[in-house]
């Protein structure tokens, strides 16, 4: 799929489209004021605020096994980028 970028000057929110990870749903969002949040199956897992970018880590149980997620936000001059890793493997990069 093509890279997904968000122009902070044009967008209110959303850095990553809603993503299915197996039977689970992952939502990652950020806004132009630097508020960032990550939800997993509709449950807020982590949130914070950053202008330059920041990383978040959380662990959930999937099929009886722990799954470690890393979400890294990076801010550019006119756009935001996000990378999501599951158990160390990138599953989304913008």
ChimeraX attribute file (.defattr): number of C-alpha atoms within 10 A of each C-alpha:
attribute: neighborCount
match mode: 1-to-1
recipient: residues
	/A:1	3
	/A:2	5
	/A:3	9
	/A:4	14
	/A:5	16
	/A:6	20
	/A:7	16
	/A:8	21
	/A:9	10
	/A:10	10
	/A:11	13
	/A:12	13
	/A:13	18
	/A:14	19
	/A:15	25
	/A:16	23
	/A:17	12
	/A:18	13
	/A:19	14
	/A:20	12
	/A:21	13
	/A:22	7
	/A:23	8
	/A:24	11
	/A:25	14
	/A:26	19
	/A:27	19
	/A:28	23
	/A:29	19
	/A:30	26
	/A:31	19
	/A:32	21
	/A:33	12
	/A:34	19
	/A:35	14
	/A:36	24
	/A:37	19
	/A:38	20
	/A:39	16
	/A:40	18
	/A:41	13
	/A:42	11
	/A:43	11
	/A:44	12
	/A:45	16
	/A:46	15
	/A:47	14
	/A:48	13
	/A:49	14
	/A:50	17
	/A:51	15
	/A:52	12
	/A:53	16
	/A:54	16
	/A:55	15
	/A:56	17
	/A:57	15
	/A:58	14
	/A:59	13
	/A:60	13
	/A:61	9
	/A:62	13
	/A:63	8
	/A:64	7
	/A:65	8
	/A:66	11
	/A:67	14
	/A:68	16
	/A:69	19
	/A:70	17
	/A:71	21
	/A:72	16
	/A:73	24
	/A:74	16
	/A:75	17
	/A:76	13
	/A:77	9
	/A:78	12
	/A:79	16
	/A:80	23
	/A:81	20
	/A:82	22
	/A:83	18
	/A:84	23
	/A:85	16
	/A:86	17
	/A:87	13
	/A:88	11
	/A:89	11
	/A:90	13
	/A:91	13
	/A:92	16
	/A:93	15
	/A:94	16
